[in-house]
Amino acid sequence: MPGKPDLASTDEYAIRATLNVEASETVRFVLRASTSFQNPYNYGIYAQPEAANRPGLGKREIASNIDAKRRARTYSVALTSTFDISDTLTVTSITAWDKGSLFFYEDTDGTASELLEIPYNDRATQFAQDLRVTSDFGGPFEFILGGYFHREKVFNETTFEIGKDIDSDGVPGITADDCAVGLPLACLFRNRFDQLKKSYAIYSDVKYELTESVTMRGGLRYTHDTGVQSGFRSDALGVDGTLIANLIPLSSLRYSQDNLSGKIGLDYKLADGNLVYASISRGYRAPSFNAQAFFDPSELSIAKPEQVTSYEVGAKTQFADRKVTLNVAGFYYDYRNQQFINVDPASAAQTLLNIPKSRIYGGEAELTIRASEGLTFHGGMGLLATKIQRGSVSGVNVAGNRLSNAPTLTFNATIDLTVFDGGMGKLSLHPDVAYQSSQFFEVLNVPRLRQSSYALVGGHIDWESADGRLNASIWGKNLTDKFYFTSRVDLLAGFGFDYNHIGNPRMYGVTVGAKF
């Protein structure tokens, strides 16, 4: 916003502490605690088309009427307890507790008008307990056997503020009567609910060396998930908070789901020490509630659990006297019931859907070349092909479309070059580049919402004192100031704009550090 603080800023701190206690040779404890607070100016929404919503503004300027800060607070405590019950068996307990809150006020229309604005308010607590037994027989057979419990409690309140500056009844001043006459204009649509999810699991992981060269790996996991969404209610309110209509009466939803998943694979160690592997595994994601129901009880839904069957082969290699490391992998995913939030472009209503069937296949490679003691090259490349095989969204058959956030090609490269290393310390250069091909942000594959391919160039120059106690770094990101989108949503039909997040502009800075 011209003349206002930069949106999408950074303003945060975090404190972490770790306590290690060795009670005896066989009993050890590690206690970790942390807290963090974020209070930056919130994300700026870039609305399009530019001709209608951005007259006279620069490429990275918006005419927003909101410059509120985002507030996110977290607390976390975790205790890891390790007990060696014999020379070959170890019991490990990990107990963790987390608490957090989040509030931000989003200018969703990205303009000086009050067409669409949304305040979000969330609170959550989590508790997790993992207990496992690990073997160390020193022989061909090893195992891990464990149990897991997770509990998550969430409170959510969200308000769609639509057309707060639109006078619907012809009487000067915006009041509750304007909402009653012009609904949905001049109205606040507020939902709130409590949600409780619990997950119980028992799992195993085993390794068996069939020969000196061949190792079989496998595991099973049984999971029981339950969820309750209670006290859900959505109301239409006037701009002064007066109740106009109850759109979704007080209601509750619940689910109970059981799942058995697993993995089996083979590792083959070549004579030169390199490794070739293959695996088949099945992953699972529990059902989900729709937190974004506002206008009709039909929006209240539970998405089916996701399931992915993965087939993977790969190799981990080193050669040229270990100066070259090359890791490659190929994979195929059979994806069932992908959970997906669909946004209606006409009303902004959000429904939680499943895409029944899609497939993903591709490959990736990582290369490291240690050309000399002072020069190293790191590179990575990924190839990805996605296709929805069965599914419909907003009454449109999306079979044959690409999945969202799935560029066909990604590439990254970094060079580590030591300029000097001596009594004056160590100075090194680290230029980097990251590229990705075009992608869609939604499964309807709307052409105008497609992000074309782009590359980001950055790097850092580091200095470290000879004793390693002092260090400093000059860094830069997106040095070419590339303009690109990180998410896009179609709201053109109902609100006259597309909702967009843009990537960070050129950034640079200095970091200093000291070790005591």
C-alpha positions, 0 to 999 in steps of 0.5 A: 500500500503506497505510504503504508508499511510493507505487507507480507513482512517478517516480525517474529522471535522464538526461544528454544531450550534443551536440557539433557540428563543422563540419570545412569548409563541406561537411562537418559532424558532430553527435555525441549521447550520453545515458544514463538511469536509472530506479529508481522503485517499480514499478507497483501492480496493481489487482485486482478484484473489490474485495469479494474482494481489497480489504477495508478499503482506499481506492480507490487502495490495494492490499494488495500484499506486494511494494514492489520498485523497477523498474530501467531503464538505457539508453545511447545514442550517435549520429553524424550526418555530412553531406557536401555532394558538390556544390551539389545533392547531399548525403550523410547518414550516421546511425550509432546504438548503444543498450544497455539493461537492465530488471528489475522484480518485479510483484505481478501478483495485486495482493494480500497473497497470493502467488497470481501474481507475475512478475519480468522481466529483459531486456537488449538492444543495438541498432545502426542505420546509415542512409545516404542521398543527398538532392537540392536541384536547386531545380527540379520534381524532388527525391529521397531515395535511401537504405539502412538496416540495423538489428540488435537482440539481446535476452536475456529471462528471465521467471518466473511464480510461482504460489501460492508460499504454498500448501501442496500436500502437507500437510507443513508448509513450502513445498518443491519437493515441493509443486510436484511434487504440486500443479503448477501451484501452489507452482511457479515457471515460468521461461523464457529465450531469446536473440533476434537480429533483423536488418533490411535496407532500401533506400528512395526518396522522390521529389517532382515538381511537375507544375504550380505548384499540383500536386505528386506525391509517392511512394516505395518501400521494399524490406525484408528481415527475419530473426530467430532465437530461440535457446536457448528453454527453459521449466522448472517449478521448486520455490520453492527452484529445484529442477527439477521438470519441463522443459515446453518443451525447448531449441528455436529458431525463425527467420524470413526475410521480404521486403516491398515497400511504398510510397506515392503522393500528390498535393498541391494548393495553392489560390490562397490558399496553403492545401493539399489532399492525398490519398495511398495508402500501405502499411505493414509490420511484421516477424514476431514471436516469442512471448516468453511461452511457458511451459507447452507447446511449442505456445505457441512460435510466429511471428506473421505480418507485419502489413500496413496499406493506408492511404487518406487525404485532408486539408487544411491551411488558414489564414484570417482573416489567418492568425489561424485555423489548421485542419487536417483529415484523413480516413482508411481503413485496411485492416488485415491480420494484426494481431499480438496477444497473447492471455491465457488467463483460466484459465491465464494462458498467453499466445499470439501470434496474428494477426487476419486482417482488420480495418478502421479509418476516421475523421477528425481535426481540429486548430484554433488560434485566435490571438484576440489577442497574449495569447490563443490557443486550441488544440483537437483532435478525433478520430473513430474506427470500428474493426471486426474483419472476420475472426478468432478468439481462444481459440476465440471468433469476434471478427468484428464486435468493436471493436479494443482501445484504440480510443475512438470520440471523443477531444477536447483543448483548451488556452488560452494566456493571457498575464496580463502581460508587462513589466519584472517578466517574463511571467506566463501561464495554460494550462488544458487538458482531454482527453476520450476515449469508452469503449474496450475493452482486448482484442478479446473486448470483455468488458463488465466490462472496458470503460473508460467515457468520462472527461475529465482536467483540468489546466494550468500557470501559468508565469512567465519573467523579462524577460531569459528566463534564469529561469522557474518553473511551477506545474502540476497534472494530473488535478485532479478526481482521476478514477479510470480504467483504462489497461489490463485483462486477464481472469484471473477464471476461473483466478485469481479476479481481473481484472488492471488498471493505473489512471491517475495520481491528482491530481498537482501540483508546481513546476518551476524552470529557469535558462538560462546 
